[in-house]
Amino acid sequence: MENYRFTAFEKSGKVLFDEVWSFENEAKAKAEGQKEIELRGVAAQTHRLVNSAGKLILFHV
């Protein structure tokens, strides 16, 4: 399992979520991460999911 950091923000810059999620690989992180983002109701908010090296896996402005 690899760790990925998920962060979501309001337009004001307030952090809504800043969490570490674990997935088997980047493909799973992208697919399952998107589902989790939608479940949390922040798909329309600015958010990002990055791997431990800082590579963007998911990003929305």
Backbone bond lengths (Angstrom), bond angles and torsions (degrees), N, CA, C in turn:
res aa  C-N    CA-C-N  psi(-1)  N-CA   C-N-CA  omega(-1)  CA-C   N-CA-C  phi
1 M - - - 1.456 - - 1.526 109.15 -
2 E 1.319 114.24 140.73 1.455 120.97 177.86 1.524 108.79 -113.40
3 N 1.325 116.45 148.90 1.465 121.73 178.49 1.516 110.57 -93.03
4 Y 1.328 114.28 140.77 1.460 123.43 177.87 1.522 107.16 -132.64
5 R 1.326 116.87 141.27 1.466 120.18 179.43 1.525 108.47 -102.26
6 F 1.334 114.16 126.88 1.465 121.75 176.44 1.514 108.55 -107.15
7 T 1.321 116.29 131.51 1.460 121.92 177.41 1.521 108.66 -136.48
8 A 1.329 117.20 134.30 1.463 123.14 175.84 1.524 108.37 -128.83
9 F 1.337 115.24 143.02 1.467 121.59 -175.14 1.523 111.25 -129.39
10 E 1.332 115.66 152.11 1.458 121.41 166.45 1.524 107.70 -83.66
11 K 1.325 117.55 166.29 1.475 120.99 178.82 1.523 111.91 -60.37
12 S 1.330 116.83 -27.02 1.465 121.26 179.38 1.524 112.29 -73.52
13 G 1.346 115.97 -12.55 1.458 120.56 -177.08 1.515 113.44 100.49
14 K 1.329 116.38 -7.59 1.469 120.22 178.40 1.532 109.62 -63.61
15 V 1.315 115.95 132.51 1.457 121.41 -179.81 1.531 109.38 -79.69
16 L 1.323 115.99 123.80 1.460 121.32 177.59 1.528 111.39 -89.91
17 F 1.324 115.97 -41.81 1.462 122.33 179.16 1.522 108.62 -140.48
18 D 1.294 116.54 140.53 1.467 123.32 171.57 1.522 105.62 -148.05
19 E 1.330 114.81 92.56 1.452 120.45 -170.94 1.531 111.23 -133.72
20 V 1.314 115.27 159.20 1.463 121.57 173.62 1.525 107.42 -104.22
21 W 1.322 115.55 124.86 1.459 122.20 177.23 1.523 107.86 -113.85
22 S 1.311 117.89 150.25 1.468 122.52 179.09 1.529 110.42 -116.14
23 F 1.327 115.04 133.87 1.460 122.05 178.06 1.527 108.44 -139.03
24 E 1.316 115.97 161.17 1.462 121.56 -179.11 1.527 112.66 -68.38
25 N 1.340 116.79 -37.96 1.469 121.61 -176.99 1.523 109.39 -161.16
26 E 1.340 116.82 178.16 1.465 121.11 -177.70 1.517 113.03 -63.09
27 A 1.327 117.32 -39.09 1.465 120.44 -179.68 1.529 110.82 -61.59
28 K 1.326 116.59 -44.27 1.468 121.12 177.35 1.524 110.53 -66.46
29 A 1.319 116.41 -39.62 1.464 120.66 179.41 1.520 110.35 -60.33
30 K 1.313 116.36 -43.39 1.465 120.26 -178.73 1.528 110.87 -66.65
31 A 1.327 117.83 -48.60 1.456 121.77 -177.05 1.527 112.18 -69.77
32 E 1.317 116.57 -52.40 1.464 120.50 -177.16 1.523 111.68 -73.27
33 G 1.325 116.38 -32.49 1.461 120.42 176.79 1.516 111.57 -63.39
34 Q 1.333 116.73 -42.37 1.465 120.55 178.81 1.532 110.68 -62.30
35 K 1.317 116.96 -40.65 1.468 120.70 177.74 1.531 110.63 -62.15
36 E 1.321 116.65 -43.88 1.471 120.85 -179.60 1.530 110.92 -65.08
37 I 1.310 117.10 -39.00 1.467 121.69 178.13 1.523 110.09 -61.30
38 E 1.327 116.70 -43.48 1.460 120.75 178.84 1.531 111.04 -66.33
39 L 1.327 117.07 -40.72 1.469 120.51 178.18 1.526 111.91 -61.70
40 R 1.308 117.09 -35.24 1.468 121.55 -179.50 1.526 112.29 -79.98
41 G 1.342 116.73 -8.16 1.462 120.80 176.72 1.509 114.74 75.95
42 V 1.337 117.76 25.69 1.461 120.06 -179.10 1.534 112.73 -118.05
43 A 1.333 117.10 20.16 1.461 120.61 -178.83 1.529 111.71 -61.57
44 A 1.329 117.82 -30.35 1.469 121.30 -179.38 1.532 112.18 -88.76
45 Q 1.334 117.45 -10.44 1.468 121.67 178.53 1.532 109.68 -83.07
46 T 1.309 115.94 160.20 1.457 119.79 172.60 1.528 107.80 -65.28
47 H 1.338 115.88 127.21 1.456 119.61 -179.97 1.517 110.42 -153.01
48 R 1.335 114.28 163.47 1.467 120.29 177.86 1.524 109.00 -151.55
49 L 1.317 113.66 151.69 1.459 122.24 173.20 1.514 105.83 -130.57
50 V 1.319 116.71 120.03 1.467 121.32 -177.18 1.525 110.03 -124.43
51 N 1.338 115.54 151.79 1.466 119.08 175.94 1.525 109.13 -82.60
52 S 1.307 117.32 179.96 1.469 120.90 -175.45 1.515 113.28 -66.67
53 A 1.350 117.16 -18.65 1.457 121.11 176.74 1.531 112.30 -89.96
54 G 1.339 117.27 -2.59 1.452 121.39 178.84 1.517 114.77 93.45
55 K 1.338 117.64 3.90 1.474 121.04 179.03 1.523 109.57 -72.21
56 L 1.353 116.25 130.82 1.444 120.79 178.41 1.524 110.56 -70.68
57 I 1.303 116.45 127.32 1.462 122.50 176.68 1.525 108.73 -101.96
58 L 1.318 116.88 -44.41 1.458 124.09 175.03 1.526 108.21 -135.14
59 F 1.338 115.72 143.38 1.460 119.62 179.17 1.512 108.91 -153.92
60 H 1.318 116.85 135.67 1.475 121.87 177.01 1.521 107.69 -143.57
61 V 1.331 115.99 135.02 1.470 121.37 177.29 1.500 109.67 -104.49
